[in-house]
Amino acid sequence: MTDYEKHRKRFQDRKQEVDGRRNYSDFKRSQYKTLIENDASKSADIIPSEETDEDLLNAFLFDMKLIREPGEMDLMDKRIGSFMDDVFTLTWDAGGTNNGSWSILNIGPYYFGDISQGMFGPFATLTDALEWSGMTTITSVTKSIKSSELTAGELARFLSATEEVEQGFQLQINDESWEFNWRGTWSRSTKCV
């Protein structure tokens, strides 16, 4: 099996898992829809008719408190995106046009996974978002990871690798070169990538 096929299989497996979570999240969202509608009159009293970005942010954060189970998010208003900080990014390149990146975004006390299938959350911590998304598992096509909230050493302790990743595999972690070693862990590299 080639690296591309392995990456594609991992992607398809992840998509099936995400689809399963999406179905569960749709069920949960329908349960909370009534609760949100009941609170809508309260929100309408708080937000004036000339809604500012700050009002929109406060309403968004209020709505996030009502969600009990992370799932697919539809950020209706693009203005919310201006408040989000990119706190983790994983980039990959499988050759040709098969490349891209996944991110974890932060807004207020919440974290959201922004992956190929959509945006998911909210999560209470960056660690929860990373574990849920599977972004801590490195494949042979992974090129770099960056985080504004975790040091390179902290990130390296979180990382695991798939079977196709061999000893000596190079990875950029927070713009530092790291290498997969014989113990199955990551250490700072003395070689240039």
C-alpha positions as CSV (number, residue, x, y, z in Angstrom):
1,M,0.0,0.0,0.0
2,T,1.5,3.4,-1.0
3,D,1.7,6.4,1.3
4,Y,-1.1,8.0,-0.7
5,E,-3.4,5.0,-0.3
6,K,-2.6,4.8,3.5
7,H,-3.3,8.5,3.8
8,R,-6.5,8.2,1.8
9,K,-7.7,5.2,3.9
10,R,-7.0,7.1,7.1
11,F,-8.9,10.0,5.7
12,Q,-11.9,7.8,4.7
13,D,-11.9,6.1,8.2
14,R,-11.9,9.6,9.8
15,K,-14.7,10.7,7.6
16,Q,-16.8,7.7,8.6
17,E,-16.2,8.5,12.3
18,V,-17.0,12.2,11.7
19,D,-20.2,11.3,9.9
20,G,-21.3,9.1,12.8
21,R,-20.6,12.0,15.2
22,R,-22.5,14.4,12.9
23,N,-25.6,12.1,13.1
24,Y,-25.4,12.0,16.8
25,S,-24.8,15.8,17.0
26,D,-27.9,16.4,14.8
27,F,-30.0,14.5,17.2
28,K,-28.5,16.4,20.2
29,R,-29.0,19.8,18.4
30,S,-32.7,19.0,17.8
31,Q,-33.0,18.3,21.5
32,Y,-31.4,21.7,22.4
33,K,-33.2,23.6,19.7
34,T,-36.3,24.0,21.9
35,L,-34.1,25.2,24.7
36,I,-32.4,27.8,22.5
37,E,-35.8,29.0,21.1
38,N,-37.0,29.5,24.7
39,D,-33.9,31.6,25.5
40,A,-34.2,33.5,22.2
41,S,-36.6,36.1,23.8
42,K,-33.9,36.7,26.5
43,S,-31.2,37.1,23.9
44,A,-33.4,39.5,21.9
45,D,-33.7,41.7,25.0
46,I,-29.9,41.8,25.4
47,I,-29.1,42.5,21.7
48,P,-30.3,45.8,20.3
49,S,-31.7,46.0,16.8
50,E,-28.5,47.6,15.5
51,E,-26.4,44.6,16.4
52,T,-22.7,45.2,16.8
53,D,-19.9,42.7,16.4
54,E,-19.5,42.6,20.2
55,D,-23.3,41.8,20.6
56,L,-23.0,39.1,18.1
57,L,-19.9,37.6,19.9
58,N,-21.8,37.7,23.2
59,A,-24.8,36.0,21.7
60,F,-22.6,33.3,20.1
61,L,-20.8,32.6,23.4
62,F,-24.1,32.4,25.2
63,D,-25.4,29.9,22.6
64,M,-22.2,27.8,23.0
65,K,-23.0,27.4,26.7
66,L,-26.2,25.5,25.7
67,I,-24.3,22.9,23.7
68,R,-23.6,19.8,25.8
69,E,-21.9,17.5,23.2
70,P,-19.3,18.7,20.6
71,G,-20.5,18.3,17.0
72,E,-20.5,19.9,13.6
73,M,-20.9,23.7,13.8
74,D,-22.4,26.1,11.4
75,L,-21.0,29.5,12.1
76,M,-23.8,31.4,10.5
77,D,-22.3,34.9,10.6
78,K,-18.9,35.3,9.1
79,R,-18.2,38.1,11.5
80,I,-17.7,35.5,14.2
81,G,-14.6,34.3,12.3
82,S,-12.9,37.7,13.0
83,F,-12.9,36.9,16.7
84,M,-11.3,33.5,16.3
85,D,-7.6,32.8,16.8
86,D,-5.7,30.0,15.1
87,V,-4.0,28.2,18.0
88,F,-3.0,25.0,16.2
89,T,-2.3,24.1,12.6
90,L,-1.3,20.9,10.9
91,T,-0.1,20.9,7.3
92,W,0.4,18.0,5.0
93,D,1.5,17.4,1.4
94,A,0.8,14.0,-0.3
95,G,2.0,15.4,-3.7
96,G,0.3,17.2,-6.5
97,T,-2.8,18.9,-5.4
98,N,-3.4,16.6,-2.4
99,N,-2.2,19.0,0.3
100,G,-3.8,21.2,2.9
101,S,-4.1,22.0,6.5
102,W,-6.3,21.5,9.5
103,S,-6.7,24.0,12.4
104,I,-7.9,24.4,15.9
105,L,-9.5,27.8,16.4
106,N,-10.2,29.5,19.8
107,I,-12.8,32.0,20.7
108,G,-13.4,32.9,24.3
109,P,-13.3,29.7,26.4
110,Y,-14.1,27.5,23.4
111,Y,-12.0,25.6,20.8
112,F,-13.2,24.4,17.4
113,G,-11.7,21.9,15.0
114,D,-11.6,23.2,11.4
115,I,-11.0,20.1,9.2
116,S,-11.9,19.1,5.6
117,Q,-15.4,17.9,6.6
118,G,-16.3,21.1,8.4
119,M,-16.0,22.9,11.7
120,F,-16.6,20.9,14.9
121,G,-16.9,21.9,18.5
122,P,-17.2,23.5,21.0
123,F,-14.4,21.9,23.1
124,A,-13.4,23.1,26.5
125,T,-9.6,22.8,26.0
126,L,-7.1,22.6,23.1
127,T,-6.2,19.1,24.3
128,D,-9.8,17.9,24.0
129,A,-10.0,19.4,20.4
130,L,-6.7,17.8,19.4
131,E,-7.6,14.4,20.8
132,W,-11.1,14.4,19.1
133,S,-9.7,15.5,15.8
134,G,-6.8,13.1,15.6
135,M,-4.4,15.8,14.7
136,T,-1.8,14.5,17.1
137,T,-1.3,11.4,14.9
138,I,1.5,12.1,12.4
139,T,1.5,10.4,9.0
140,S,4.2,10.2,6.4
141,V,2.7,13.1,4.5
142,T,2.6,15.5,7.5
143,K,4.9,18.4,7.0
144,S,4.5,20.7,10.0
145,I,2.5,21.6,13.1
146,K,2.4,24.9,14.9
147,S,0.7,26.0,18.1
148,S,0.6,29.4,19.7
149,E,-0.6,27.8,23.0
150,L,1.9,24.9,23.3
151,T,5.7,24.8,23.1
152,A,7.4,22.5,20.6
153,G,8.4,20.2,23.5
154,E,4.8,20.0,24.8
155,L,3.5,19.3,21.3
156,A,6.2,16.5,20.8
157,R,4.9,14.7,23.9
158,F,1.4,14.6,22.5
159,L,2.4,13.3,19.1
160,S,2.1,9.7,18.0
161,A,2.9,8.3,14.6
162,T,1.2,5.8,12.2
163,E,3.0,2.6,11.2
164,E,4.3,4.0,7.9
165,V,6.3,6.7,9.7
166,E,9.9,5.4,9.9
167,Q,12.7,6.2,12.3
168,G,14.4,9.5,11.1
169,F,11.2,11.0,9.7
170,Q,11.6,14.8,9.9
171,L,8.8,17.2,11.0
172,Q,8.6,20.9,11.7
173,I,7.1,21.6,15.2
174,N,6.7,25.3,15.9
175,D,9.4,26.0,13.2
176,E,11.9,23.7,14.9
177,S,13.1,20.4,13.3
178,W,12.1,17.3,15.1
179,E,12.8,13.7,14.3
180,F,11.0,10.4,14.9
181,N,13.4,8.2,16.9
182,W,13.8,4.4,17.5
183,R,11.8,4.7,20.8
184,G,8.7,5.9,18.9
185,T,9.0,9.4,20.3
186,W,10.0,12.7,18.9
187,S,13.3,14.5,19.6
188,R,14.9,17.7,18.4
189,S,16.8,17.0,15.2
190,T,20.4,17.8,14.5
191,K,19.8,17.5,10.7
192,C,18.3,20.2,8.5
193,V,14.9,19.5,7.0
